Every structure is written in structure tokens, then in C-alpha cells.
Amino acid sequence: MAHKKLQRTSRVGKKYIVLPAGVQVMSNPTEGGQTQVLVKGKLGELTFDLMPGINLANENNALKLTCADSTKQVRAWHGLCRAILQNMVVGVSEGYERILHVIGTGYSAEKVGPWLKLALGYSHDILLQVPKGLTLEVESVPRTKGTKADIQNIIRLKGIDKQLIGQFAAEVRACRPPENYKGKGVRYHDETVVIKAGKAGSK
């Protein structure tokens, strides 16, 4: 006799999201039949539309997500929605920060109004508009002699939306990714760049 294959639910989705003090969560149905979730905390508020088939309940100051059915798509959305809501709760209560280093002789970063101005060795400067909701700080760091690649500027991105910070940080890094011979370029604070040995000259 054939055994019926069990439909597993997402291990991530089943975990409760404990709400810190001061964080409020409200949900309302939208015109399209979905549920919009509003997460509000001391640092601000964020909204998110739950995927179809995902239900949300607040039990003893902890959020619980459940699936309306056991289809593969809904089970995939289960874990995704839980991860997004967890990031929102952390964002409005603690906030997020992403740090990038600008490395290279003549390379620099500067905040000009709502823009980030980058000089990265091209014939022209690069201007990137800082998305609304993000705070940008640029710190100048004295160069350290005796190293192949010295930190000149540190860019700090702060905000409550983890996805928005990550997206803009990736956009900044893409303007001049770190190269592997001198390490010049824009890199994340926690990024490790493997420096390759240059070609040896003939004796």
C-alpha cells in the first residue's frame, strides 16, 4: 500500500515573532483581498501585504503565521512572510545599519544634500540619490601609511527598512566593486577581499 506523502510546513514560518515593548502590529484587509500589516515602533512604521493564503494572529504579544492550505507555493510564502515581518519588527524597534569603505588613492565619498557624491577614478563623479527613509553619514578617515589599500571614507547607512538599506548599499558598491590586486574600490565593512599576487618581473 502506497504511503501518502506528508506535506511539511515551513520550519521558519512556524516560529513565533515576539514583539518587543513599544511595538504595535495591526492588520487590515485590502481591496484586493489581501491583508495589509502595519508594524509601528519608536523608530517609525512599515507596511507589508501578506501573500495569499497566509494568515496572521497575535497571541500573547507574539505573532503567529499559519497557512490556509498546504500547497507548495503557500508553504514557500509562509517562511518568506515570517522573515519579512521579523525584519520589520527589528527595524522599527532597533533599526539597521550598513557600513561601506571607500578605498583607493583619489577615491572619495561626500554627502551633498540628498545625494551621495562618489569619486572613484572615473572621468566624472557619480551622484546617487539617497532613498527616502535612509540616513547617510560619511566619515573621513586619515590614511594609514605602509598599506596597499587605505581606507579614506566610511559610508554609514541607517534606517528601519532592511531591504531598502541592502539594496542601496549594493547600488553604491556596484559603482566600483573592489578589485583583487590592490583592493581599491567600495566594499562592505565585513567583506573580505582576497588580494592576488601581481605578475613577477623577469629576472
C-alpha positions as CSV (number, residue, x, y, z in Angstrom):
1,M,0.0,0.0,0.0
2,A,1.4,3.4,-1.0
3,H,2.0,5.8,1.7
4,K,0.7,9.3,1.3
5,K,3.5,11.9,1.2
6,L,3.2,14.3,4.2
7,Q,3.1,18.0,3.4
8,R,5.6,19.8,5.5
9,T,5.1,23.4,6.7
10,S,8.0,25.9,6.8
11,R,10.2,25.5,9.8
12,V,10.9,29.2,9.7
13,G,7.3,30.2,9.2
14,K,6.2,28.2,12.3
15,K,8.4,30.2,14.7
16,Y,6.7,32.9,16.7
17,I,7.7,36.6,16.4
18,V,8.0,38.0,19.9
19,L,7.1,41.7,19.9
20,P,9.4,44.0,21.9
21,A,8.0,46.6,24.3
22,G,6.5,49.5,22.3
23,V,6.0,47.7,19.1
24,Q,2.4,47.5,17.8
25,V,1.1,45.4,14.9
26,M,-2.2,46.0,13.2
27,S,-3.7,44.1,10.2
28,N,-6.4,45.2,7.8
29,P,-7.9,43.6,4.7
30,T,-7.2,45.4,1.3
31,E,-9.5,45.8,-1.6
32,G,-7.6,43.1,-3.5
33,G,-8.5,40.6,-0.8
34,Q,-5.0,40.5,0.8
35,T,-4.1,41.5,4.4
36,Q,-2.0,44.6,5.0
37,V,0.1,44.5,8.1
38,L,1.3,47.7,9.8
39,V,4.2,47.4,12.2
40,K,4.8,50.5,14.4
41,G,7.6,51.2,16.8
42,K,9.7,54.0,18.3
43,L,11.8,54.5,15.2
44,G,8.9,54.6,12.7
45,E,6.4,52.3,10.9
46,L,6.4,49.9,8.0
47,T,3.7,48.2,6.0
48,F,3.6,44.9,4.2
49,D,0.9,43.0,2.2
50,L,0.7,39.3,3.2
51,M,0.8,36.8,0.4
52,P,-2.4,35.0,-0.4
53,G,-3.1,32.0,1.8
54,I,-1.1,33.3,4.8
55,N,-3.0,34.2,8.0
56,L,-1.6,36.3,10.9
57,A,-2.6,36.2,14.5
58,N,-1.4,38.0,17.6
59,E,-1.2,35.6,20.6
60,N,0.1,37.0,23.9
61,N,2.1,39.7,22.3
62,A,3.7,37.3,19.8
63,L,2.9,37.0,16.1
64,K,2.0,33.6,14.6
65,L,1.6,32.9,10.9
66,T,-0.3,29.9,9.5
67,C,-1.1,28.6,6.0
68,A,-4.6,28.4,4.6
69,D,-3.6,25.3,2.7
70,S,-0.6,23.0,2.1
71,T,0.3,23.9,-1.5
72,K,3.9,24.3,-2.3
73,Q,3.6,28.0,-3.2
74,V,1.8,28.8,0.1
75,R,4.3,26.9,2.1
76,A,7.1,28.8,0.4
77,W,5.4,32.1,1.2
78,H,4.9,31.0,4.8
79,G,8.6,31.3,5.6
80,L,9.1,34.4,3.5
81,C,6.4,36.3,5.2
82,R,7.7,35.4,8.6
83,A,11.2,36.6,7.7
84,I,9.9,39.9,6.3
85,L,7.8,40.6,9.4
86,Q,10.7,39.7,11.7
87,N,12.9,42.2,9.9
88,M,10.1,44.8,10.2
89,V,9.8,44.3,13.9
90,V,13.6,44.6,14.4
91,G,13.7,47.6,12.1
92,V,11.1,49.8,13.9
93,S,12.4,48.8,17.4
94,E,16.2,48.8,16.9
95,G,17.0,49.9,13.3
96,Y,19.6,48.7,10.8
97,E,23.0,49.9,9.8
98,R,25.2,49.1,6.8
99,I,28.8,50.3,6.5
100,L,30.8,50.6,3.4
101,H,34.5,51.5,3.0
102,V,35.8,53.6,0.1
103,I,39.4,52.5,-0.6
104,G,41.9,53.9,-3.1
105,T,44.1,56.8,-3.9
106,G,42.0,59.7,-5.1
107,Y,38.7,57.9,-4.2
108,S,36.3,59.8,-2.0
109,A,32.7,60.0,-0.9
110,E,30.7,63.0,0.1
111,K,27.2,63.8,1.2
112,V,25.7,66.7,-0.9
113,G,22.2,67.4,0.2
114,P,20.0,64.4,-0.6
115,W,22.8,62.9,-2.8
116,L,25.9,60.8,-2.3
117,K,28.8,62.0,-4.4
118,L,31.4,59.4,-5.3
119,A,34.8,60.0,-6.9
120,L,36.0,56.5,-7.9
121,G,38.6,57.0,-10.6
122,Y,36.3,57.7,-13.5
123,S,36.4,60.8,-15.7
124,H,33.3,62.0,-13.9
125,D,31.8,61.9,-10.4
126,I,28.9,59.7,-9.6
127,L,25.8,61.1,-7.9
128,L,23.3,58.7,-6.2
129,Q,20.1,59.9,-4.6
130,V,19.7,58.6,-1.1
131,P,16.3,56.9,-0.8
132,K,13.7,58.5,1.4
133,G,13.8,56.8,4.8
134,L,17.5,56.3,4.9
135,T,20.1,58.3,6.9
136,L,23.5,58.6,5.3
137,E,26.7,59.7,7.1
138,V,30.2,60.0,5.6
139,E,33.2,59.9,7.8
140,S,36.7,60.8,6.6
141,V,39.5,58.6,7.9
142,P,43.2,59.5,7.9
143,R,45.2,57.3,5.5
144,T,47.5,54.8,7.1
145,K,50.9,54.6,5.5
146,G,52.5,51.3,4.6
147,T,49.4,49.6,3.3
148,K,48.4,48.8,-0.3
149,A,44.9,50.0,0.1
150,D,44.0,52.6,2.7
151,I,40.5,53.5,4.0
152,Q,39.7,57.1,3.0
153,N,36.0,57.3,3.7
154,I,33.4,55.3,5.6
155,I,29.8,55.4,4.5
156,R,27.2,54.6,7.1
157,L,23.6,53.8,6.1
158,K,20.9,53.7,8.7
159,G,17.2,53.1,8.6
160,I,14.3,50.8,9.6
161,D,13.8,49.0,6.2
162,K,16.4,46.3,6.0
163,Q,15.6,45.6,2.3
164,L,16.0,49.2,1.3
165,I,19.3,49.6,3.1
166,G,20.7,46.4,1.5
167,Q,19.5,47.5,-2.0
168,F,21.1,50.9,-1.8
169,A,24.3,49.6,-0.3
170,A,24.6,47.1,-3.2
171,E,24.0,50.0,-5.6
172,V,26.8,52.0,-4.0
173,R,29.2,49.0,-4.1
174,A,28.4,48.3,-7.7
175,C,29.8,51.7,-8.7
176,R,33.3,50.3,-8.2
177,P,33.5,46.8,-6.7
178,P,36.8,46.1,-5.0
179,E,39.5,44.7,-7.3
180,N,41.8,41.9,-6.4
181,Y,45.2,43.3,-6.9
182,K,45.3,46.5,-4.7
183,G,41.9,46.2,-3.1
184,K,40.7,49.5,-4.4
185,G,37.0,50.2,-4.7
186,V,33.9,50.1,-2.5
187,R,33.5,47.2,-0.1
188,Y,31.2,46.3,2.8
189,H,32.7,46.7,6.3
190,D,32.6,42.9,6.9
191,E,33.7,41.9,3.4
192,T,36.9,40.0,2.8
193,V,38.7,40.8,-0.4
194,V,41.3,38.3,-1.5
195,I,44.4,40.1,-2.8
196,K,46.1,38.3,-5.7
197,A,49.8,38.5,-6.2
198,G,50.9,40.6,-9.2
199,K,52.9,39.3,-12.1
200,A,56.5,38.7,-11.1
201,G,59.0,40.6,-13.2
202,S,61.6,38.6,-15.1
203,K,65.0,38.3,-13.5
